[in-house]
Amino acid sequence: MGAALGLSERTRGRTAPNPNVGAILVRDGIVVGRGWTQSGGRPHAEAMALAQAGAKSRGATCYVTLEPCAHVSPRGPACADLLAEAGVARVAIALGDPDPRTNGQGVATLRAAGIDVVEGLAESQARAAMAGFLTRQAKGRPFVTLKLATSLDGRIALPSGESRWITGPEARAHAHVERARHEAILVGRGTWESDRPGLDVRLPGLESRSPRRLVLSADGDIAHPADIAKLEAVDHVLVEGGAETAAAFLRENLVDRLLLYRAPILIGAGKSALGDIGLADLASAHGRWRLADTRMLGSDRLEVYASF
Amino acid sequence: MGAALGLSERTRGRTAPNPNVGAILVRDGIVVGRGWTQSGGRPHAEAMALAQAGAKSRGATCYVTLEPCAHVSPRGPACADLLAEAGVARVAIALGDPDPRTNGQGVATLRAAGIDVVEGLAESQARAAMAGFLTRQAKGRPFVTLKLATSLDGRIALPSGESRWITGPEARAHAHVERARHEAILVGRGTWESDRPGLDVRLPGLESRSPRRLVLSADGDIAHPADIAKLEAVDHVLVEGGAETAAAFLRENLVDRLLLYRAPILIGAGKSALGDIGLADLASAHGRWRLADTRMLGSDRLEVYASF
């Protein structure tokens, strides 16, 4: 299932409104097929893995990160039917599909065909891998990551506005990989007009993965943070600045994940990372974030916080 | 030597102007004496370990974190002489004593007495353990630690001034242990007058280790950061706030170590950790600090940065 989750990450940020699923077929201890949801949402992971395995699917075990779909669509057959037709013996599923067209029906179809089904394998990792799809299903809006790149004292620029560079090349490259995992990047009008940021993926081989650019402003792409819910085919939004835009999303409780890149420098007087987030008192600031991951990137440190 | 360094930490912040030294005597694989510089600077570590070992010192190996002193003082005999008289066979030394009264003379005395001497064992750890004494010897001023307790976005209070509490009880207890390792704590007049901080060590059994309190202001104990050089019997100063006092020490390049306690909260609008530190450009902010240690304290994270 770990390998299937790894495959699912290949198209994170490219499959909305479909989930980014990974699937792997194993027979007699040998991997006979691998698949992941393709850009745009089709083919599905299971269909790709089955096509690769061909006749070797018979009697194999399929590890798949989301319950196989049960509904026939104009874009393709139901994966539960495909698995049954191929003669797969067992299916291990990380997570049930909350989509009402499948929700339990996929498992029922497999079991009706005599397939042995195991559920809940690496479920929490699957939730993290498909956070965009799941947030859209549960909350009707994309999963939002806020990126901040600061000094140790929380500054994002000198008083002059100078901000290049606070973090080093390793941290900046990591931030570009993160961009490639989002359907859209959003900045405020101030950042857009003053920095004219490229907001593209400047990594060899990943240039084509540059996400859609959005500007938050009364006359921009998005007038209000909550309007991200209306975006079509966008399940992951990366908010990249500036301080007022970040604060607007936090004020509306619309940030699910915080990417904090910190350089080992002190700036003192300068521009703060966040504007007013509408905090009434310190007690209400606590219990909202937990450290989910941390690593060094050159001499900078990345911390990833997840919303409780 | 690791055990001797551990002993040397027992009186860090209590021995100025003497170094906090640790010593251990081992004979036939058995520890026969342990010593550390006592509060006020005497007896020395070696004298205490020799007194404990008595006749068992003969033929023993002494592990000592600093070169034994070579000068007789009205307060006691020279440790190099004591080791020779006791018939110690070998002395392992972490670090030479930069004090001109000893600097090499201690080793010469030991060798002249036929003692086998090894130098440089765990030298860098010894430098860290005796940073106060060494900074006083090298720069003529105490070793300065700046403590900051901030939110993830570098805030130390809400706009209202509310600052209790940003960090949790584990981080606050750790900060009290740090107080016990300093001869003096310093705050600015603003912090002194608005918060009336206790600045004492509120940990069971360590209440007597509360350091000297100093207020930085034109009519306070210290009018200018550089005046810490004039303090007698103070080799470690802990700067605890507020933002302008911290900035004043950073502006003068008088901070050797940064203790950064960070709570997993965002504050947004509020008071920043640092005032103007006189930075001309971002390039000059880099290359000054390296991450020396990090650990979790409850849900907070401590980072220790050392000045390059």
Interface residues (C-beta under 8 A of the other chain):
Chain A: L148 T150 S151 L152 D153 G154 R155 L158 E162 S163 R164 W165 I166 A247 L250 L258 L260 A263 P264 I265 L266 I267 G268 A269 G270 S272 A273 L274 G275 D276 I277 G278 L279 D281 L282 A285 H286 R288 W289 R290 L291 M296 S299 R301 E303 Y305
Chain B: L148 T150 S151 L152 D153 G154 R155 L158 E162 S163 R164 W165 I166 A247 L250 L258 L260 A263 P264 I265 L266 I267 G268 A269 G270 S272 A273 L274 G275 D276 I277 G278 L279 D281 L282 A285 H286 R288 W289 R290 L291 M296 S299 R301 E303 Y305
